């Protein structure tokens, strides 16, 4: 059953995936991309996780809430890494913000469906 919470979470996941892909692409074009390897790796992993969770939620898989918990953890890792570069790179700042929003929405969805806070 689709609720406002479900729709918000799906949208946050897709928005995060786009921000992560944009960040990874921009990081590759930085003057010293080798120093951005961890950021690029986490961006790609987070984008993949977010897309997968959004797809699973879209078809109402019973394990969606548990997957949202994992997605929130992935988003937090990515947000932490991107935040390290946010002051000098706008794409990292935008990515960190999208990851934080997605983590919040995923945790809210999981909390509602798993009974956790």
Rosetta blueprint (number, residue, H / E / L):
1 X L
2 X L
3 X L
4 X H
5 X H
6 X H
7 X H
8 X H
9 X H
10 X H
11 X H
12 X H
13 X H
14 X H
15 X H
16 X H
17 X H
18 X H
19 X H
20 X H
21 X H
22 X H
23 X H
24 X H
25 X H
26 X H
27 X H
28 X H
29 X L
30 X L
31 X L
32 X L
33 X H
34 X H
35 X H
36 X H
37 X H
38 X H
39 X H
40 X H
41 X H
42 X H
43 X H
44 X H
45 X H
46 X H
47 X H
48 X H
49 X H
50 X H
51 X H
52 X H
53 X H
54 X H
55 X H
56 X H
57 X H
58 X H
59 X L
60 X L
61 X L
62 X L
63 X L
64 X H
65 X H
66 X H
67 X H
68 X H
69 X H
70 X H
71 X H
72 X H
73 X H
74 X H
75 X H
76 X H
77 X H
78 X H
79 X H
80 X H
81 X H
82 X H
83 X H
84 X L
85 X L
86 X L
87 X L
88 X L
89 X L
90 X H
91 X H
92 X H
93 X H
94 X H
95 X H
96 X H
97 X H
98 X H
99 X H
100 X H
101 X H
102 X H
103 X H
104 X H
105 X H
106 X H
107 X H
108 X H
109 X H
110 X H
111 X H
112 X H
113 X H
114 X H
115 X L
116 X L
117 X L
